[in-house]
Amino acid sequence: MNIIAVFQGKAASLLAESEQSASEKLIELATFFYKIDNRVALAEQKYVDELLQTIEWKSTVSVESFQRNCIGKINSVLDGSDEEASAYLSQLMQELSELGAAEKAKTLAKEISDADGEIADDEVRYLDLIKSFK
């Protein structure tokens, strides 16, 4: 095997890992935004279900299991203070930005917030928070 083939394989592997990381972070973000108003509308649930069916997923853990774990994590975050939720969301957006997925994340958050036909005050506040990420 030549050195180019070795590095191409490593690059492809790293690319696949970053795509998987981005998918995981996008699911966390989607879960955050559909849980933020303390109620899950049917339209929001359908949107998230469609996301789970269509997102690029390459893990030994099923996408549904991953999202169930996210629900517990997000519930804990949202049970804390507004500052803790803002810090969590900022960190999540920073990671998505580093993965080149900030624009996709902002679109996803807006679409989930709009899915039920109304945007709660908390959704507006957190949508404003993520606008600055590139």
MIDOSE-1310 file (N, C-alpha, C; in nm, 2 decimals, decimal comma, always signed):
residues 134
mnii	+0,09/-0,12/+0,00/+0,00/+0,00/+0,00/+0,09/+0,12/+0,00; +0,06/+0,22/-0,08/+0,14/+0,34/-0,09/+0,09/+0,44/+0,01; +0,18/+0,54/+0,04/+0,15/+0,64/+0,14/+0,02/+0,72/+0,11; +0,00/+0,75/-0,01/-0,12/+0,83/-0,05/-0,25/+0,75/-0,02
avfq	-0,25/+0,62/-0,04/-0,37/+0,54/-0,01/-0,39/+0,54/+0,14; -0,28/+0,54/+0,22/-0,29/+0,54/+0,37/-0,36/+0,67/+0,41; -0,31/+0,78/+0,36/-0,36/+0,91/+0,40/-0,50/+0,94/+0,35; -0,53/+0,89/+0,23/-0,66/+0,90/+0,18/-0,76/+0,83/+0,27
gkaa	-0,72/+0,71/+0,31/-0,81/+0,63/+0,40/-0,83/+0,70/+0,54; -0,72/+0,76/+0,59/-0,73/+0,83/+0,72/-0,82/+0,96/+0,70; -0,80/+1,03/+0,59/-0,88/+1,15/+0,56/-1,03/+1,11/+0,55; -1,05/+1,00/+0,48/-1,19/+0,96/+0,47/-1,25/+0,92/+0,60
slla	-1,17/+0,86/+0,68/-1,21/+0,82/+0,82/-1,24/+0,94/+0,90; -1,15/+1,04/+0,90/-1,17/+1,16/+0,98/-1,29/+1,23/+0,93; -1,31/+1,24/+0,80/-1,43/+1,30/+0,74/-1,56/+1,23/+0,79; -1,56/+1,10/+0,79/-1,68/+1,03/+0,83/-1,70/+1,05/+0,98
eseq	-1,59/+1,06/+1,06/-1,61/+1,09/+1,20/-1,67/+1,23/+1,23; -1,62/+1,33/+1,15/-1,67/+1,46/+1,17/-1,82/+1,47/+1,12; -1,85/+1,40/+1,02/-1,99/+1,40/+0,97/-2,08/+1,33/+1,08; -2,03/+1,23/+1,14/-2,11/+1,16/+1,25/-2,12/+1,26/+1,37
sase	-2,01/+1,32/+1,40/-2,02/+1,42/+1,51/-2,12/+1,53/+1,48; -2,12/+1,58/+1,36/-2,22/+1,68/+1,32/-2,36/+1,63/+1,33; -2,38/+1,51/+1,29/-2,52/+1,45/+1,30/-2,56/+1,44/+1,44; -2,47/+1,39/+1,53/-2,50/+1,38/+1,67/-2,54/+1,52/+1,73
klie	-2,46/+1,62/+1,70/-2,48/+1,75/+1,75/-2,61/+1,81/+1,70; -2,64/+1,78/+1,57/-2,77/+1,83/+1,52/-2,89/+1,77/+1,59; -2,88/+1,64/+1,62/-2,98/+1,57/+1,69/-3,00/+1,63/+1,83; -2,89/+1,66/+1,90/-2,89/+1,73/+2,03/-2,96/+1,86/+2,02
latf	-2,93/+1,94/+1,91/-2,99/+2,07/+1,89/-3,14/+2,06/+1,87; -3,17/+1,96/+1,78/-3,32/+1,94/+1,75/-3,39/+1,91/+1,88; -3,33/+1,82/+1,96/-3,40/+1,78/+2,08/-3,41/+1,90/+2,18; -3,31/+1,98/+2,19/-3,32/+2,10/+2,27/-3,43/+2,19/+2,23
fyki	-3,44/+2,22/+2,10/-3,55/+2,31/+2,05/-3,69/+2,25/+2,06; -3,70/+2,12/+2,05/-3,84/+2,07/+2,06/-3,88/+2,05/+2,20; -3,78/+2,05/+2,29/-3,82/+2,04/+2,44/-3,82/+2,17/+2,51; -3,77/+2,28/+2,45/-3,75/+2,40/+2,52/-3,88/+2,47/+2,58
dnrv	-3,99/+2,45/+2,51/-4,12/+2,51/+2,56/-4,20/+2,42/+2,65; -4,13/+2,31/+2,70/-4,19/+2,21/+2,79/-4,32/+2,14/+2,74; -4,33/+2,14/+2,61/-4,44/+2,06/+2,55/-4,39/+2,02/+2,41; -4,43/+1,91/+2,37/-4,39/+1,86/+2,23/-4,52/+1,85/+2,15
alae	-4,53/+1,93/+2,05/-4,64/+1,93/+1,96/-4,62/+1,82/+1,86; -4,73/+1,76/+1,81/-4,73/+1,66/+1,71/-4,65/+1,69/+1,59; -4,66/+1,82/+1,54/-4,58/+1,86/+1,43/-4,43/+1,86/+1,46; -4,40/+1,90/+1,58/-4,25/+1,90/+1,62/-4,20/+1,76/+1,62
qkyv	-4,28/+1,67/+1,68/-4,24/+1,53/+1,69/-4,23/+1,47/+1,55; -4,32/+1,50/+1,46/-4,31/+1,45/+1,32/-4,18/+1,50/+1,25; -4,15/+1,63/+1,28/-4,03/+1,69/+1,22/-3,90/+1,61/+1,27; -3,90/+1,59/+1,40/-3,78/+1,52/+1,46/-3,77/+1,38/+1,41
dell	-3,89/+1,31/+1,40/-3,89/+1,17/+1,35/-3,84/+1,17/+1,20; -3,88/+1,27/+1,12/-3,83/+1,27/+0,98/-3,68/+1,30/+0,98; -3,63/+1,38/+1,07/-3,49/+1,41/+1,08/-3,41/+1,28/+1,11; -3,46/+1,21/+1,21/-3,40/+1,08/+1,25/-3,39/+0,98/+1,14
qtie	-3,49/+0,98/+1,05/-3,50/+0,89/+0,94/-3,41/+0,93/+0,83; -3,37/+1,06/+0,81/-3,30/+1,10/+0,70/-3,16/+1,15/+0,72; -3,12/+1,17/+0,85/-2,99/+1,22/+0,88/-2,88/+1,11/+0,85; -2,77/+1,16/+0,81/-2,65/+1,07/+0,78/-2,61/+1,01/+0,92
wkst	-2,62/+0,87/+0,93/-2,59/+0,81/+1,06/-2,50/+0,68/+1,04; -2,38/+0,69/+1,10/-2,29/+0,58/+1,09/-2,24/+0,55/+1,23; -2,32/+0,48/+1,31/-2,28/+0,44/+1,44/-2,33/+0,31/+1,48; -2,27/+0,24/+1,57/-2,32/+0,11/+1,62/-2,44/+0,13/+1,71
vsve	-2,46/+0,25/+1,76/-2,58/+0,29/+1,84/-2,68/+0,34/+1,74; -2,80/+0,29/+1,75/-2,91/+0,34/+1,66/-2,94/+0,49/+1,68; -2,98/+0,55/+1,58/-3,01/+0,70/+1,59/-3,13/+0,72/+1,69; -3,22/+0,63/+1,70/-3,33/+0,64/+1,79/-3,28/+0,63/+1,94
sfqr	-3,19/+0,54/+1,96/-3,13/+0,52/+2,10/-3,05/+0,65/+2,13; -2,97/+0,70/+2,04/-2,90/+0,82/+2,06/-2,99/+0,93/+2,10; -3,10/+0,95/+2,03/-3,19/+1,06/+2,05/-3,26/+1,04/+2,19; -3,29/+0,92/+2,23/-3,35/+0,89/+2,36/-3,25/+0,94/+2,47
ncig	-3,13/+0,91/+2,45/-3,02/+0,96/+2,55/-3,02/+1,11/+2,55; -3,03/+1,17/+2,43/-3,03/+1,32/+2,43/-3,15/+1,38/+2,51; -3,26/+1,31/+2,50/-3,38/+1,36/+2,58/-3,35/+1,38/+2,72; -3,29/+1,27/+2,78/-3,25/+1,28/+2,92/-3,15/+1,39/+2,95
kins	-3,05/+1,40/+2,87/-2,95/+1,50/+2,88/-3,01/+1,64/+2,87; -3,10/+1,66/+2,77/-3,16/+1,79/+2,75/-3,26/+1,83/+2,87; -3,33/+1,73/+2,91/-3,42/+1,75/+3,03/-3,34/+1,80/+3,15; -3,22/+1,74/+3,17/-3,14/+1,79/+3,28/-3,09/+1,93/+3,26
vldg	-3,05/+1,96/+3,14/-3,01/+2,10/+3,11/-3,12/+2,20/+3,13; -3,24/+2,16/+3,08/-3,36/+2,25/+3,09/-3,41/+2,26/+3,24; -3,38/+2,16/+3,32/-3,42/+2,17/+3,46/-3,33/+2,27/+3,54; -3,22/+2,30/+3,48/-3,13/+2,40/+3,55/-3,17/+2,54/+3,52
sdee	-3,08/+2,63/+3,54/-3,11/+2,77/+3,52/-3,10/+2,81/+3,37; -3,16/+2,93/+3,34/-3,15/+2,98/+3,21/-3,01/+3,00/+3,16; -2,92/+3,04/+3,26/-2,78/+3,05/+3,22/-2,71/+2,92/+3,18; -2,75/+2,82/+3,26/-2,69/+2,68/+3,22/-2,74/+2,64/+3,08
asay	-2,87/+2,66/+3,05/-2,92/+2,63/+2,92/-2,85/+2,71/+2,81; -2,83/+2,84/+2,84/-2,76/+2,92/+2,74/-2,62/+2,87/+2,72; -2,55/+2,84/+2,83/-2,41/+2,79/+2,82/-2,41/+2,66/+2,74; -2,50/+2,57/+2,77/-2,51/+2,44/+2,70/-2,53/+2,47/+2,55
lsql	-2,62/+2,55/+2,51/-2,66/+2,58/+2,37/-2,54/+2,65/+2,30; -2,47/+2,74/+2,37/-2,36/+2,81/+2,31/-2,24/+2,71/+2,28; -2,22/+2,62/+2,38/-2,12/+2,52/+2,36/-2,15/+2,43/+2,24; -2,28/+2,39/+2,24/-2,32/+2,30/+2,13/-2,31/+2,37/+1,99
mqel	-2,34/+2,50/+1,99/-2,33/+2,57/+1,86/-2,18/+2,59/+1,83; -2,10/+2,61/+1,93/-1,96/+2,63/+1,90/-1,90/+2,50/+1,83; -1,94/+2,39/+1,89/-1,90/+2,26/+1,83/-1,95/+2,24/+1,69; -2,08/+2,28/+1,67/-2,13/+2,27/+1,53/-2,06/+2,36/+1,44
selg	-2,03/+2,48/+1,48/-1,96/+2,57/+1,40/-1,82/+2,52/+1,36; -1,75/+2,46/+1,46/-1,62/+2,40/+1,43/-1,63/+2,28/+1,33; -1,75/+2,22/+1,32/-1,77/+2,11/+1,23/-1,83/+2,16/+1,10; -1,84/+2,29/+1,08/-1,89/+2,35/+0,96/-2,04/+2,33/+0,94
aaek	-2,12/+2,31/+1,05/-2,26/+2,28/+1,04/-2,34/+2,39/+1,11; -2,29/+2,51/+1,14/-2,37/+2,61/+1,21/-2,49/+2,66/+1,13; -2,47/+2,68/+1,00/-2,59/+2,73/+0,92/-2,70/+2,62/+0,92; -2,66/+2,50/+0,90/-2,76/+2,39/+0,90/-2,83/+2,38/+1,04
aktl	-2,75/+2,41/+1,14/-2,81/+2,40/+1,28/-2,91/+2,52/+1,30; -2,88/+2,64/+1,25/-2,97/+2,75/+1,26/-3,10/+2,72/+1,19; -3,09/+2,67/+1,07/-3,20/+2,64/+0,99/-3,29/+2,53/+1,06; -3,22/+2,43/+1,11/-3,29/+2,32/+1,18/-3,37/+2,38/+1,31
akei	-3,30/+2,46/+1,38/-3,36/+2,52/+1,50/-3,48/+2,60/+1,47; -3,47/+2,68/+1,36/-3,58/+2,77/+1,32/-3,70/+2,68/+1,27; -3,67/+2,58/+1,19/-3,78/+2,49/+1,14/-3,85/+2,42/+1,25; -3,78/+2,37/+1,35/-3,84/+2,30/+1,46/-3,93/+2,40/+1,54
sdad	-3,87/+2,52/+1,57/-3,95/+2,62/+1,64/-4,08/+2,66/+1,57; -4,07/+2,66/+1,44/-4,19/+2,70/+1,36/-4,29/+2,58/+1,33; -4,24/+2,46/+1,36/-4,32/+2,34/+1,32/-4,46/+2,34/+1,38; -4,48/+2,39/+1,50/-4,61/+2,39/+1,56/-4,70/+2,51/+1,53
geia	-4,64/+2,60/+1,45/-4,72/+2,72/+1,41/-4,70/+2,84/+1,51; -4,63/+2,82/+1,62/-4,61/+2,93/+1,71/-4,47/+2,91/+1,77; -4,41/+3,03/+1,80/-4,28/+3,03/+1,86/-4,29/+3,09/+2,00; -4,25/+3,00/+2,10/-4,26/+3,04/+2,24/-4,15/+3,14/+2,27
ddev	-4,16/+3,22/+2,38/-4,06/+3,32/+2,42/-3,92/+3,26/+2,43; -3,92/+3,14/+2,50/-3,79/+3,07/+2,52/-3,73/+3,04/+2,38; -3,81/+2,99/+2,29/-3,76/+2,96/+2,15/-3,70/+3,08/+2,09; -3,77/+3,20/+2,10/-3,72/+3,32/+2,04/-3,58/+3,36/+2,10
ryld	-3,58/+3,35/+2,23/-3,45/+3,39/+2,30/-3,33/+3,30/+2,26; -3,36/+3,17/+2,25/-3,25/+3,08/+2,21/-3,22/+3,08/+2,06; -3,32/+3,11/+1,98/-3,29/+3,14/+1,84/-3,20/+3,26/+1,82; -3,23/+3,37/+1,90/-3,15/+3,49/+1,90/-3,00/+3,45/+1,94
liks	-2,99/+3,37/+2,04/-2,86/+3,33/+2,09/-2,77/+3,26/+1,98; -2,83/+3,18/+1,90/-2,75/+3,10/+1,80/-2,73/+3,18/+1,67; -2,79/+3,29/+1,65/-2,78/+3,37/+1,53/-2,63/+3,41/+1,50; -2,56/+3,44/+1,61/-2,42/+3,49/+1,59/-2,32/+3,38/+1,55
fk	-2,35/+3,26/+1,55/-2,26/+3,15/+1,52/-2,25/+3,14/+1,37; -2,12/+3,12/+1,32/-2,10/+3,10/+1,18/-2,03/+2,97/+1,15
